[in-house]
Amino acid sequence: MSLIFSTEEGWIISHLKYLNNIYTNVKDGKTQCKLIFNETLFEINSQYLRQNQTIQSDQCEGILLQNKTKKRKRSKLLPDEDLKEINYIKQTFSKIISIAKAEGLFSTEVSSDNNEAARLASQKFYQDTFYNEEKNFYGCNDTVIAITSELKEKKYVFPQKCRFYCCDVRDITDKLDLHNQYDFILLDPPWWNKSIRRKKTKYSKASYKMMYNEELAKIPIGKLLCSNGLVAIWCTNAPSHLHSIFTNIFPSWGITYRAKWYWVKITQAGNTICNFNFAPGKQPYELLVLGSVLNGTGVDIPDGKLLISVPSAVHSHKPPLAEVMKDYLPNEPKCLEIFARYLLPGWTSLGLEVLKFQHLSLYTIIEEIKESENNTNINVNKYAKFHLRAR
């Protein structure tokens, strides 16, 4: 559903296509419909520029003219090991994307406006989520069809066979059965960083609660994962966080490192959202670190794979991994996402923002079909169940 191109080196993923495919058949009360996600959030048509930057040439998107009033000292190059890694990502990306462009997967007629529509849509999204969400509730959709339901006068959509817990990850032992039940656990931790800390000061209700690496190490992954299970953790490019995964977090979880993959973010034209940087600074990619249970027997996980996609304009709206992980998991795997921000079919999701991208205002309802009274093909007796709990 999400893979639009695949090679031995990696995949090109359409996050938007995946979201739309999940909700092609939705039960909305007594009607059936399909939902289309707000595509404006994925209208990334050019590299992101700050206000003190301008595009020097329409024919050279990546060359930026810095505001002369803010001169910066020349940065030193990154360590040789980092430079080697960046060169590998850059060369592999060029190889994959050149083939994809030759096959016509990317438009050459995309107009660049510094992603104005996506920026505005993202700002509105943050403004609409300034309110305090309800916490400490859980629910599930046991049906084989996506459904809509209300919670506290807000309407949400829930994919088929999903289960979710809206709670602090620190309370995970009170919510989940700690009996080695999951084949795959995905985490997108709120890594501590200055950028989010500044946003937290300015927009306290729009930011998420960051966690120290020592707290992440206490999550009982070893008790949640089955003996042949896999773990994947999204990580920023901060060396301190990566070092913590290898030396503290994975060992505390009883996990051994298996592979590192790279999520390369691109524009609609197939170009990176910023240039590869050989000095300390922003990169057009993030890391996905994979591991398995110590001494566990499982499939081989290839190293150095690239995940390429147009990113959402909303911070930390990660691309789906369900399809790219299929070859490394058993049939019908039990999957858990921790720090989840949207729900997935057949998955269990846990975190303070599990319904962040489930609000029906993010979708357009189309093709509504009134359900026939005699239609018994769909079991609609089990709707999403919510149990609110006060602290």
Secondary structure, DSSP 8 states (H G I E B T S, - for coil): --EEEEETTEEEE-HHHHHHHHTSSEEETTEEEEEEE-GGGG---S----TTEEES-TT-TT-EEE-TTS---------HHHHHHHHHHHHHHHHHHHHHHHTT-S-S----STTHHHHHHHHHHHHHT-S----SEEEEE-SSSEEEEEETTEEEEE-TTEEEEES-GGGHHHHS--SS-EEEEEE---B--HHHHHHHHHSTTTS---B-HHHHTTS-HHHHEEEEEEEEEEE-S-HHHHHHIIIIIHHHHTEEEEEEEEEEEB-TTS-BSS---SSSS--SEEEEEEEEETT-------SS-EEEE---SSTT-----TTTTGGGS-SS--EEEET-SS--TTEEEEETTTTTTTBGGGEEEEEEEE--TT--SS--S---EEEE---
